[in-house]
């Protein structure tokens, strides 16, 4: 009995990356979220996560519409700091909290993919920008006055001239700041430990790397002044379908984003030939979009990073990740990108086959 795996008892969420699900209109996305509530509600489903990309549907409008339409919690994985100034971010999410009926919002923040984002905006000093954004949001959500001198890099970036800023209305629901989703490099550990309430970890990095990151992060948190334990959300990267080939091909839309931004040594460490990724990088460098980049992504990249296939093929690997989440005290597992080629089918497969098998 001593070696029996611990059962995960936390919450379940689902991640709707707006660029990957670009084929769905916003009303259709809300319908998919409602389907998830009905299908996975008995297994602890509580939250819908959105994300932020230029040229695709707005993370702010989409998130507000989901909150206004359904009795769910909201998360973002992630909101990018370079697209809007920190006062605007605080205004938007404080306004959304009025739709949350007191339920907390998990505001995930991340500097964005270097390979993609630098084609759209100037991605200056990401660690400094993230630290200053966390300070700004925490101050504004608390109803306090934000001093320009506390966010000098953000103030210069967005041409903020006033010496002081404050929200002129209250934030009625808790908003927790999360960092991610990424592998926690040493330079990021202190940033997360000092400035964030939680972290989002993607399973594409593999169990060994996730456990190493968690160990380093727990050590950094213990040495910080933060009193509260760090919240942890697992973003479980899977593409599920009755059609194995379709599930694997669909996974390439997400994988193309990931591998295009990784350096050669990181690709090699995961068993992926960097030469096979050059065409994918070029597609994003020329802003040709995710469809073309996905078509150029090799099968080996899917095999190394994603759980992809039928429910029967995937359930054992999913179970192993649920055990990992239980061992390390994760409060939530979000069913993450790529989801599957047919999202309604994927939701039903999770609710009717995979989650029951895990219980």
KOLPA-818478 format. One line per 8 residues: number of its first residue (from 1); their letters; for each residue x, z, y of C-alpha. Coordinates in Angstrom, 1 decimal, decimal comma. Layout:
NUM	a	X/Z/Y | ...;
% end
This chain:
1	xxxxxxxx	0,0/0,0/0,0 | 2,9/0,7/2,4 | 3,8/-3,0/2,5 | 0,2/-4,2/3,0 | 0,0/-6,4/6,2 | -1,8/-4,9/9,2 | -5,0/-6,7/10,1 | -5,5/-8,1/13,6;
9	xxxxxxxx	-8,4/-6,4/15,3 | -8,1/-7,8/18,9 | -10,0/-10,4/20,8 | -10,3/-14,1/20,2 | -10,1/-16,7/22,9 | -9,8/-20,5/23,2 | -7,6/-22,6/25,5 | -9,0/-25,6/27,2;
17	xxxxxxxx	-6,1/-27,4/28,8 | -7,8/-29,8/31,2 | -5,2/-32,6/30,9 | -5,3/-32,6/27,1 | -9,2/-32,5/27,1 | -9,4/-35,1/29,9 | -12,0/-37,1/27,9 | -14,6/-34,4/28,4;
25	xxxxxxxx	-16,5/-34,0/31,7 | -16,8/-30,5/33,1 | -20,4/-30,1/31,9 | -19,2/-31,1/28,5 | -16,4/-28,5/28,6 | -18,9/-25,9/29,5 | -21,0/-27,0/26,5 | -17,9/-26,7/24,3;
33	xxxxxxxx	-17,3/-23,2/25,6 | -20,9/-22,2/24,8 | -20,5/-23,6/21,3 | -17,4/-21,4/20,9 | -19,3/-18,3/22,0 | -22,0/-19,0/19,4 | -19,7/-20,0/16,6 | -16,9/-17,5/17,0;
41	xxxxxxxx	-18,7/-14,6/18,7 | -19,1/-12,7/15,4 | -15,3/-12,7/15,1 | -14,5/-11,2/18,5 | -14,5/-14,3/20,7 | -14,5/-13,3/24,4 | -12,4/-15,6/26,6 | -12,0/-19,2/27,8;
49	xxxxxxxx	-8,5/-20,2/29,1 | -8,0/-23,1/31,5 | -4,9/-24,7/32,9 | -3,4/-26,4/36,0 | -2,2/-30,0/36,3 | -2,1/-32,4/39,2 | -4,2/-35,6/38,8 | -6,6/-33,9/36,4;
57	xxxxxxxx	-9,7/-31,7/36,8 | -9,3/-28,7/39,1 | -8,4/-25,4/37,4 | -10,2/-23,6/40,2 | -13,5/-25,5/40,1 | -13,5/-25,6/36,3 | -12,8/-21,9/35,9 | -15,5/-21,0/38,4;
65	xxxxxxxx	-18,0/-23,2/36,7 | -17,3/-21,7/33,3 | -17,7/-18,1/34,7 | -20,9/-19,0/36,5 | -22,4/-20,6/33,3 | -21,4/-18,3/30,4 | -21,0/-14,6/29,6 | -17,2/-14,9/28,9;
73	xxxxxxxx	-14,0/-13,6/30,3 | -11,7/-16,1/32,1 | -8,0/-16,7/31,6 | -5,6/-19,3/33,0 | -2,6/-20,6/31,0 | -1,3/-21,3/33,5 | -1,8/-21,6/37,2 | 1,2/-23,3/38,9;
81	xxxxxxxx	2,6/-21,7/42,0 | 3,7/-25,0/43,7 | 0,2/-26,5/44,1 | -1,4/-24,1/46,5 | -0,2/-21,3/48,8 | -0,5/-17,7/47,6 | -3,2/-16,8/50,0 | -5,3/-19,6/48,7;
89	xxxxxxxx	-4,7/-18,6/45,1 | -5,7/-15,0/45,9 | -8,8/-16,1/47,8 | -9,9/-18,4/44,9 | -9,5/-15,9/42,1 | -10,9/-13,0/44,1 | -14,0/-15,2/44,8 | -14,2/-16,0/41,1;
97	xxxxxxxx	-14,1/-12,3/40,2 | -17,5/-12,0/41,9 | -18,8/-14,2/39,1 | -17,1/-12,1/36,3 | -19,7/-9,3/36,1 | -16,9/-6,8/36,2 | -15,0/-8,4/33,3 | -11,3/-8,7/33,9;
105	xxxxxxxx	-9,6/-12,0/34,6 | -6,3/-12,8/33,0 | -4,5/-14,9/35,6 | -1,6/-16,6/33,8 | 1,1/-17,9/36,1 | 4,0/-20,3/35,2 | 6,5/-22,5/37,1 | 5,4/-25,6/35,1;
113	xxxxxxxx	7,3/-28,1/33,0 | 10,5/-29,2/34,8 | 10,4/-32,7/33,4 | 6,8/-33,4/34,6 | 6,4/-31,2/37,7 | 9,6/-32,4/39,5 | 8,0/-35,9/39,6 | 5,1/-34,5/41,6;
121	xxxxxxxx	6,4/-31,6/43,8 | 9,6/-29,8/44,8 | 10,1/-27,1/42,1 | 12,3/-24,8/44,1 | 13,7/-21,5/42,9 | 11,2/-20,9/40,1 | 12,1/-17,3/39,3 | 12,1/-16,3/43,0;
129	xxxxxxxx	8,8/-18,1/43,5 | 7,2/-16,4/40,5 | 8,4/-12,9/41,6 | 7,1/-13,4/45,1 | 3,8/-14,8/43,9 | 3,2/-11,7/41,7 | 4,0/-9,5/44,7 | 1,6/-11,5/46,9;
137	xxxxxxxx	-1,3/-11,5/44,5 | -1,0/-7,9/43,5 | -1,0/-6,9/47,2 | -3,9/-9,0/48,2 | -6,1/-8,2/45,2 | -5,6/-4,5/45,9 | -7,0/-5,0/49,4 | -3,6/-4,3/51,1;
145	xxxxxxxx	-1,8/-6,3/53,8 | 0,8/-8,8/52,7 | 3,9/-9,0/54,9 | 5,5/-12,4/55,3 | 8,9/-10,8/55,0 | 8,0/-9,8/51,4 | 7,6/-13,5/50,4 | 10,2/-15,4/52,4;
153	xxxxxxxx	10,7/-18,2/49,9 | 7,0/-18,8/49,4 | 6,4/-18,5/53,1 | 9,0/-21,2/53,9 | 7,8/-23,5/51,1 | 4,2/-23,4/52,3 | 4,9/-23,1/56,0 | 3,2/-19,7/56,3;
161	xxxxxxxx	3,7/-18,6/59,9 | 1,7/-15,4/60,3 | 3,5/-12,1/59,9 | 0,6/-10,6/57,9 | -2,1/-11,8/55,6 | -5,1/-10,0/53,9 | -8,3/-10,8/52,1 | -11,3/-10,1/54,2;
169	xxxxxxxx	-13,4/-9,2/51,2 | -13,0/-7,0/48,1 | -12,0/-8,2/44,6 | -14,7/-6,6/42,4 | -13,3/-7,2/39,0 | -9,8/-6,5/37,6 | -7,3/-9,4/37,7 | -4,3/-9,0/35,5;
177	xxxxxxxx	-1,2/-11,1/36,0 | 0,3/-12,8/33,0 | 3,6/-14,8/32,7 | 3,8/-17,7/30,4 | 3,3/-19,4/28,1 | 7,0/-19,8/27,4 | 9,9/-18,5/25,3 | 11,4/-15,6/27,2;
185	xxxxxxxx	14,9/-16,5/28,2 | 17,1/-13,6/29,3 | 16,7/-14,5/33,0 | 13,0/-14,2/32,7 | 12,8/-10,8/31,0 | 13,4/-8,7/34,1 | 11,0/-10,8/36,1 | 8,2/-10,2/33,5;
193	xxxxxxxx	9,0/-6,5/32,9 | 9,0/-5,7/36,7 | 6,2/-7,9/38,1 | 3,7/-8,8/35,4 | 0,9/-7,0/33,5 | 1,2/-9,2/30,5 | 2,8/-12,2/28,8 | 1,5/-15,2/26,9;
201	xxxxxxxx	3,6/-16,5/24,0 | 3,0/-19,8/22,3 | 3,5/-20,0/18,6 | 5,3/-23,4/18,8 | 8,5/-21,5/19,2 | 8,3/-20,1/15,7 | 8,0/-16,5/14,4 | 11,7/-15,7/14,5;
209	xxxxxxxx	12,0/-16,7/18,2 | 8,8/-14,9/19,1 | 9,9/-11,7/17,5 | 13,3/-11,9/19,2 | 11,6/-12,4/22,6 | 9,2/-9,5/22,0 | 12,1/-7,2/21,1 | 14,0/-8,2/24,3;
217	xxxxxxxx	10,9/-7,9/26,4 | 10,0/-4,4/25,1 | 13,5/-3,3/25,9 | 13,3/-4,7/29,4 | 9,9/-3,2/30,0 | 11,1/0,3/28,9 | 13,9/0,1/31,5 | 11,6/-1,0/34,3;
225	xxxxxxxx	9,5/1,2/36,6 | 6,3/-0,2/35,1 | 4,1/2,6/33,7 | 1,6/0,6/31,7 | 2,5/-1,1/28,4 | 2,8/-4,9/28,6 | -0,3/-6,8/27,5 | 0,4/-9,6/25,0;
233	xxxxxxxx	-1,6/-12,7/24,3 | -0,7/-15,2/21,5 | -1,4/-18,8/22,2 | -1,8/-20,2/18,7 | -0,9/-23,9/18,8 | -2,9/-25,8/16,1 | -4,7/-29,1/15,7 | -7,4/-28,8/13,0;
241	xxxxxxxx	-9,7/-31,5/11,5 | -11,2/-32,6/8,3 | -9,1/-35,8/8,9 | -5,5/-34,8/8,4 | -4,1/-37,9/10,0 | -6,2/-37,6/13,0 | -5,2/-34,0/13,5 | -1,6/-34,8/13,4;
249	xxxxxxxx	-1,9/-37,8/15,7 | -3,9/-35,8/18,2 | -1,2/-33,1/18,2 | 1,2/-35,5/19,8 | -0,6/-35,3/23,1 | 0,5/-31,7/23,5 | 3,9/-32,0/21,7 | 4,9/-34,9/24,0;
257	xxxxxxxx	4,7/-32,5/27,0 | 6,8/-29,9/25,3 | 9,6/-32,0/23,9 | 10,0/-34,0/27,1 | 11,0/-30,8/28,9 | 13,3/-29,3/26,4 | 17,1/-29,8/26,6 | 18,9/-31,5/23,7;
265	xxxxxxxx	20,2/-28,3/22,3 | 16,8/-26,7/22,1 | 15,4/-29,8/20,3 | 18,3/-29,8/17,9 | 17,8/-26,1/17,1 | 14,2/-27,0/16,1 | 15,4/-29,9/13,9 | 14,3/-32,6/16,3;
273	xxxxxxxx	16,6/-35,5/17,1 | 17,0/-35,7/20,9 | 17,5/-39,5/20,7 | 14,0/-39,8/19,3 | 12,6/-38,1/22,4 | 14,3/-40,3/25,0 | 11,4/-42,7/25,2 | 8,9/-39,8/25,7;
281	xxxxxxxx	11,0/-38,4/28,5 | 11,1/-41,8/30,2 | 7,4/-42,2/30,0 | 6,8/-39,0/31,9 | 9,7/-39,8/34,3 | 7,9/-43,0/35,2 | 4,5/-41,1/35,5 | 2,9/-43,3/32,8;
289	xxxxxxxx	0,7/-40,5/31,6 | 0,1/-38,4/28,5 | -1,5/-41,2/26,4 | 1,6/-43,4/26,5 | 4,0/-40,5/26,0 | 2,0/-39,3/23,0 | 2,2/-42,7/21,4 | 6,0/-42,5/21,6;
297	xxxxxxxx	6,3/-39,0/20,1 | 7,8/-38,9/16,5 | 6,1/-37,2/13,6 | 9,0/-34,8/13,1 | 8,3/-33,1/16,4 | 4,7/-32,3/15,2 | 6,0/-30,9/11,9 | 8,5/-28,6/13,7;
305	xxxxxxxx	6,2/-27,2/16,4 | 2,5/-27,4/15,5 | 0,1/-26,3/12,8 | -1,7/-29,5/12,2 | -4,0/-30,7/9,4 | -7,1/-29,6/7,5 | -8,3/-25,9/7,3 | -7,1/-25,5/3,8;
313	xxxxxxxx	-3,6/-26,8/4,7 | -3,4/-24,5/7,8 | -5,0/-21,2/6,9 | -2,0/-19,6/5,3 | 0,2/-20,3/8,3 | -2,5/-19,1/10,7 | -2,8/-15,9/8,6 | 0,9/-15,2/9,0;
321	xxxxxxxx	0,5/-15,5/12,8 | -2,4/-13,1/12,8 | -0,3/-10,6/10,9 | 2,5/-11,0/13,5 | 0,0/-10,4/16,3 | -1,2/-7,2/14,6 | 2,3/-5,9/14,0 | 3,3/-6,3/17,6;
329	xxxxxxxx	0,1/-5,1/19,2 | -1,2/-8,3/20,7 | -4,6/-7,7/22,4 | -5,7/-11,3/22,0 | -5,1/-14,5/20,1 | -6,2/-17,6/21,9 | -6,8/-20,7/19,8 | -4,6/-23,1/21,7;
337	xxxxxxxx	-3,7/-26,7/22,2 | -3,9/-29,2/20,7 | -7,1/-27,8/19,1 | -8,0/-31,0/17,3 | -9,1/-34,6/17,8 | -12,8/-33,6/17,8 | -13,1/-30,3/19,6 | -16,7/-29,5/18,5;
345	xxxxxxxx	-15,5/-30,0/14,9 | -12,4/-27,8/15,5 | -14,6/-25,0/16,9 | -16,9/-25,1/13,9 | -14,0/-25,2/11,5 | -12,5/-22,1/13,1 | -15,8/-20,2/13,2 | -17,1/-21,2/9,8;
353	xxxxxxx	-14,0/-21,5/7,7 | -10,7/-20,2/9,1 | -11,7/-17,0/10,8 | -14,0/-15,9/7,9 | -11,1/-16,6/5,5 | -8,8/-14,3/7,6 | -11,4/-11,5/7,6;
% end
